[in-house]
């Protein structure tokens, strides 16, 4: 049973503060996918996802909502920027490449799942190869022991991790030379991959540290145990049925009235995106894929334009428009303290590596949150990213002086400490009140 919309929102609340309207919209879109999957085939084919436009300033959680939602349901996900695409006929990336990127992401996802299933078996095979190579490399060092005694000794040491940096020689398949024809121009063909599938792979002997050799051999062993064709078929199916494409900066492809130069192709890009979102078939190197059931989530600040400035046909394909609000001091406080692996926890753990235990008092956290709101209001609104800027400034001296060569020390950070370390920054913003 899939998660209910309420459960999805609760999961998102662990990582993203506020923005309940946007969370509800994506939660309903995901639940509708599950509802569609249990319907009869004839009806299922008639129901397409209701695409979403998220409108709001940078740093308020648009990308994070889409990324977390994909991770939550293990769906293939790609983030693309609308500004990277050019109209057909211009040099650059065409819009169909977002579908090919999604298929690649889907196949990687499926392959990783298959690897997890065969990992234990592959590890046994790899350990056997490594032990034999280790025996050959170390045999001459133990002239007073029999072969069995050497193997027993090496096996014990290997299990204890004592030979991770020992250099050994192993036989691996030579990777085909990579050569692409016209990358970025429509369908990309990799000649190395094509010939690699036809010609037998040549074996070569190479020297590696045991740690590095394990990675190379594990990849080879897993590839042998996994049916590539099954992975590709399942990857295509999952991209088609469960894929999520996040199109960022969609407001930047709105042509300004009477525009010329770079504006010429902006509306053209919208028209190129339209058939992809409406539903079409795109050819990929793994086979054709229908885009009818892919969920598209678009986002933009829309500070100099509005959603209504998109071409009407494209607007019609994004029936759900949600507005994300700018973050206030309370939101910043929650981001610092309440989210899963919050910003304060991240900095605490980083500095503990160098034997510094930092403790933020409540008044310090509140002051940082207030300054973040002030700066976003008086200058560029960069949302939650402002907190990274402030935290780095507050902890700069501690981060620079921590070496790890001293015993664990406790550092308490209060409001006065924050004021002292953000003094220059605050003076700069105080001056802005007097500048016309």
HUJO-V879754 format. One record per residue. N is the residue number from 1. SS is DSSP state (H for helix, E for strand, L for the rest). PSI is psi as a letter, one per 40 degrees, with the letter a starting at -180 (none if undefined). OMEGA is omega in radians with two decimals (999 if undefined). Layout:
((N & SS & PSI & OMEGA) (N & SS & PSI & OMEGA))
This chain:
((1 & L & h & 3.11) (2 & L & i & 3.13) (3 & L & i & 3.09) (4 & L & i & 3.11) (5 & H & d & 3.13) (6 & H & d & -3.14) (7 & H & d & 3.11) (8 & H & d & 3.12) (9 & H & d & 3.12) (10 & H & d & 3.12) (11 & H & d & 3.12) (12 & H & d & 3.14) (13 & H & d & 3.13) (14 & L & d & -3.01) (15 & L & d & -3.05) (16 & L & h & -3.11) (17 & L & h & 3.06) (18 & L & a & 3.11) (19 & L & f & -3.08) (20 & H & d & -3.12) (21 & H & d & 3.14) (22 & H & d & 3.12) (23 & H & d & 3.12) (24 & H & d & -3.11) (25 & H & d & -3.12) (26 & H & d & 3.12) (27 & H & d & 3.12) (28 & H & d & 3.13) (29 & H & d & 3.12) (30 & H & d & -3.14) (31 & H & d & 3.11) (32 & H & d & 3.07) (33 & H & d & 3.11) (34 & H & d & -3.14) (35 & H & d & -3.14) (36 & H & d & -3.06) (37 & H & d & -3.12) (38 & L & e & 3.12) (39 & L & i & 3.06) (40 & L & i & -3.03) (41 & H & d & -3.09) (42 & H & d & -3.13) (43 & H & d & -3.11) (44 & H & d & -3.10) (45 & L & e & -3.14) (46 & L & e & -3.03) (47 & L & h & 3.12) (48 & L & i & -3.12) (49 & L & i & 3.05) (50 & L & h & -3.06) (51 & L & i & -2.97) (52 & E & h & 2.94) (53 & E & h & 3.06) (54 & E & h & -3.08) (55 & E & h & 3.14) (56 & L & i & -3.11) (57 & L & i & -3.14) (58 & L & i & 3.02) (59 & L & e & -3.14) (60 & L & e & 3.02) (61 & L & e & -3.09) (62 & H & d & -3.12) (63 & H & d & -3.08) (64 & H & d & 3.11) (65 & H & d & -3.13) (66 & H & d & -3.11) (67 & H & d & -3.13) (68 & H & d & -3.12) (69 & H & d & 3.13) (70 & H & d & -3.14) (71 & H & d & -3.10) (72 & H & d & -3.08) (73 & L & e & 3.14) (74 & L & f & -3.13) (75 & L & i & 3.03) (76 & L & h & -3.03) (77 & E & h & 2.97) (78 & E & i & 3.05) (79 & E & h & 3.11) (80 & E & i & 3.08) (81 & E & h & -3.07) (82 & H & d & -3.09) (83 & H & e & -3.13) (84 & H & e & -3.08) (85 & E & i & 3.07) (86 & L & i & -3.14) (87 & L & i & 3.09) (88 & L & h & -3.10) (89 & L & e & 3.08) (90 & L & i & 3.11) (91 & L & h & 3.13) (92 & L & a & -3.10) (93 & E & h & 3.06) (94 & L & i & -3.01) (95 & L & d & 3.13) (96 & L & e & -3.13) (97 & H & d & 3.11) (98 & H & d & 3.11) (99 & H & d & 3.11) (100 & H & d & 3.07) (101 & H & d & 3.13) (102 & H & d & 3.12) (103 & H & d & 3.10) (104 & H & d & 3.14) (105 & H & d & -3.14) (106 & H & d & 3.14) (107 & H & d & 3.08) (108 & H & d & -3.13) (109 & H & d & 3.14) (110 & H & d & -3.13) (111 & H & d & 3.13) (112 & H & d & 3.11) (113 & H & d & 3.14) (114 & H & d & 3.13) (115 & H & d & 3.13) (116 & H & d & -3.12) (117 & H & d & -3.08) (118 & H & e & -3.02) (119 & H & d & -3.09) (120 & H & d & 3.13) (121 & H & d & 3.14) (122 & H & d & -3.13) (123 & H & d & 3.11) (124 & H & d & -3.14) (125 & H & d & -3.11) (126 & H & d & 3.11) (127 & H & d & 3.14) (128 & H & d & 3.13) (129 & H & d & -3.13) (130 & H & d & 3.13) (131 & H & d & 3.13) (132 & H & d & 3.13) (133 & H & d & 3.12) (134 & H & d & 3.11) (135 & H & d & 3.14) (136 & H & d & -3.09) (137 & H & d & -3.00) (138 & H & e & -3.02) (139 & H & d & -3.07) (140 & H & e & -3.14) (141 & H & e & -3.07) (142 & L & g & -3.08) (143 & L & d & -3.09) (144 & L & e & -3.14) (145 & L & i & 3.06) (146 & L & i & 3.14) (147 & H & d & -3.13) (148 & H & d & 3.12) (149 & H & d & 3.10) (150 & H & d & -3.12) (151 & H & d & 3.14) (152 & H & d & 3.14) (153 & H & d & -3.13) (154 & H & d & 3.14) (155 & H & d & 3.13) (156 & H & d & -3.13) (157 & H & d & 3.13) (158 & H & d & 3.14) (159 & H & d & 3.12) (160 & L & e & 3.11) (161 & L & f & -3.08) (162 & L & e & -3.06) (163 & L & f & -3.09) (164 & L & d & -3.12) (165 & L & e & 3.12) (166 & L & h & -3.13) (167 & E & h & 3.11) (168 & E & i & 3.10) (169 & E & h & 3.14) (170 & E & i & 3.12) (171 & E & h & 3.14) (172 & E & i & 3.10) (173 & E & h & 3.13) (174 & L & h & -3.14) (175 & L & h & 3.11) (176 & L & i & 3.13) (177 & L & h & -3.11) (178 & L & h & 3.08) (179 & L & h & -3.14) (180 & E & i & 3.07) (181 & E & h & 3.11) (182 & L & g & 3.11) (183 & L & h & 3.13) (184 & L & e & -3.11) (185 & L & g & 3.14) (186 & L & b & -3.08) (187 & L & h & -3.14) (188 & L & h & -3.10) (189 & E & h & 3.13) (190 & E & h & -3.08) (191 & H & d & 3.13) (192 & H & d & 3.14) (193 & H & d & -3.12) (194 & H & d & -3.12) (195 & H & d & 3.12) (196 & H & d & 3.14) (197 & H & d & -3.08) (198 & H & d & -3.08) (199 & L & i & 3.09) (200 & L & i & -3.09) (201 & L & h & 3.13) (202 & L & h & 3.14) (203 & E & h & 3.06) (204 & E & i & 3.12) (205 & E & h & -3.11) (206 & E & i & 3.13) (207 & E & h & 3.13) (208 & E & i & 2.86) (209 & E & i & -3.09) (210 & H & d & -3.11) (211 & H & d & -3.13) (212 & H & d & 3.13) (213 & H & d & -3.14) (214 & H & d & -3.12) (215 & H & d & -3.12) (216 & H & d & -3.11) (217 & H & d & 3.11) (218 & H & d & 3.13) (219 & H & d & 3.13) (220 & H & d & -3.10) (221 & H & d & 3.14) (222 & H & d & 3.12) (223 & H & d & 3.13) (224 & H & d & -3.07) (225 & H & e & -3.11) (226 & L & h & 3.07) (227 & L & h & -3.06) (228 & H & d & -3.10) (229 & H & d & 3.11) (230 & H & d & 3.12) (231 & H & d & -3.11) (232 & H & d & 3.13) (233 & H & d & -3.14) (234 & H & d & 3.11) (235 & H & d & 3.10) (236 & H & d & -3.11) (237 & H & d & -3.08) (238 & H & d & 3.08) (239 & H & d & -3.11) (240 & H & d & -3.04) (241 & H & d & -3.01) (242 & H & e & -3.03) (243 & L & i & 3.06) (244 & E & h & 3.08) (245 & E & h & 3.14) (246 & E & h & -3.13) (247 & E & h & -3.11) (248 & E & i & 3.09) (249 & L & f & 3.14) (250 & H & d & 3.11) (251 & H & e & -3.10) (252 & H & e & 3.09) (253 & H & e & 3.02) (254 & L & h & -3.11) (255 & L & h & 3.08) (256 & L & i & -3.10) (257 & L & h & -3.13) (258 & L & e & -3.09) (259 & L & i & 3.03) (260 & L & a & -3.10) (261 & H & b & -3.11) (262 & H & d & -3.12) (263 & H & d & -3.03) (264 & H & d & -3.05) (265 & H & e & -3.07) (266 & H & d & 3.12) (267 & H & d & 3.08) (268 & H & d & 3.10) (269 & H & d & 3.09) (270 & H & d & -3.11) (271 & H & d & 3.09) (272 & H & d & 3.12) (273 & H & d & -3.04) (274 & H & d & -3.13) (275 & H & d & 3.11) (276 & H & d & -3.11) (277 & H & d & 3.13) (278 & H & d & -3.09) (279 & L & h & 3.11) (280 & L & i & 3.12) (281 & E & h & -3.13) (282 & E & h & 3.12) (283 & E & h & 3.05) (284 & E & i & -3.12) (285 & L & e & 3.10) (286 & L & e & -3.12) (287 & E & i & -3.13) (288 & E & i & 3.11) (289 & E & h & 3.08) (290 & E & h & -3.09) (291 & L & e & -3.04) (292 & L & d & -2.98) (293 & L & e & 3.07) (294 & L & h & 3.10) (295 & E & h & 3.11) (296 & E & h & 3.05) (297 & E & h & 3.13) (298 & E & i & -3.12) (299 & E & i & 3.09) (300 & E & i & 3.13) (301 & L & d & -3.11) (302 & L & f & -3.14) (303 & L & d & -3.13) (304 & L & e & -3.12) (305 & L & a & 3.10) (306 & L & i & 3.14) (307 & H & d & -3.11) (308 & H & e & 3.13) (309 & H & e & 3.02) (310 & L & i & 3.13) (311 & L & i & -3.02) (312 & H & d & -3.11) (313 & H & d & -3.13) (314 & H & d & 3.07) (315 & H & d & -3.11) (316 & H & d & -3.14) (317 & L & e & 3.05) (318 & L & g & -3.02) (319 & L & d & -3.09) (320 & E & h & 3.10) (321 & E & h & 3.12) (322 & E & i & -3.13) (323 & E & h & 3.10) (324 & L & h & -3.03) (325 & L & i & 3.04) (326 & L & i & -3.09) (327 & L & i & 3.07) (328 & L & a & -3.07) (329 & H & d & 3.13) (330 & H & d & 3.10) (331 & H & d & 3.14) (332 & H & d & 3.12) (333 & H & d & 3.13) (334 & H & d & 3.11) (335 & H & d & -3.14) (336 & H & d & -2.96) (337 & H & d & -2.89) (338 & L & d & -3.07) (339 & L & i & 3.10) (340 & L & h & -3.07) (341 & L & f & -3.07) (342 & L & i & -3.08) (343 & H & d & 3.12) (344 & H & d & 3.13) (345 & H & d & -3.14) (346 & H & d & -3.13) (347 & H & d & 3.11) (348 & H & d & -3.10) (349 & H & d & 3.12) (350 & H & d & -3.08) (351 & H & d & 3.07) (352 & H & d & 3.08) (353 & L & d & 3.13) (354 & L & f & 3.05) (355 & L & f & 3.04) (356 & E & h & 3.12) (357 & E & h & -3.11) (358 & E & i & 3.11) (359 & E & h & 3.11) (360 & E & h & 3.06) (361 & L & i & -3.06) (362 & H & d & -3.10) (363 & H & d & 3.11) (364 & H & d & 3.13) (365 & H & d & -3.12) (366 & H & d & -3.12) (367 & H & d & 3.10) (368 & H & d & 3.14) (369 & H & d & 3.14) (370 & H & d & 3.12) (371 & H & d & 3.12) (372 & H & d & 3.11) (373 & H & d & -3.14) (374 & H & d & -3.10) (375 & H & d & 3.11) (376 & H & d & 3.14) (377 & H & d & -3.04) (378 & H & e & 3.09) (379 & L & a & -3.13) (380 & L & h & 3.11) (381 & L & h & -3.13) (382 & L & e & 3.03) (383 & L & a & -3.06) (384 & L & e & 3.13) (385 & H & d & 3.11) (386 & H & d & -3.11) (387 & H & d & 3.11) (388 & H & d & 3.12) (389 & H & d & -3.12) (390 & H & d & -3.12) (391 & H & d & 3.11) (392 & H & d & 3.14) (393 & H & d & -3.14) (394 & H & d & -3.02) (395 & H & e & -3.06) (396 & H & d & -3.10) (397 & H & d & -3.12) (398 & H & d & -3.12) (399 & H & d & -3.09) (400 & H & d & -3.04) (401 & H & e & 3.14) (402 & L & h & -3.09) (403 & L & d & -3.09) (404 & L & e & -3.11) (405 & L & e & -3.14) (406 & L & i & 3.08) (407 & L & i & -3.12) (408 & L & h & 3.10) (409 & E & i & 3.10) (410 & E & h & 3.09) (411 & E & h & 3.12) (412 & E & h & -3.14) (413 & E & h & -3.14) (414 & L & a & -3.08) (415 & H & d & -3.12) (416 & H & d & 3.13) (417 & H & d & -3.13) (418 & H & d & -3.14) (419 & H & d & -3.13) (420 & H & d & -3.06) (421 & H & e & 3.09) (422 & L & e & -3.04) (423 & H & d & -3.11) (424 & H & d & -3.14) (425 & H & d & -3.13) (426 & H & d & 3.10) (427 & H & d & -3.13) (428 & H & d & -3.12) (429 & H & d & 3.05) (430 & H & d & -3.14) (431 & H & d & -3.08) (432 & H & d & -3.14) (433 & L & d & -3.08) (434 & L & e & -3.12) (435 & L & h & -3.13) (436 & L & none & 999))
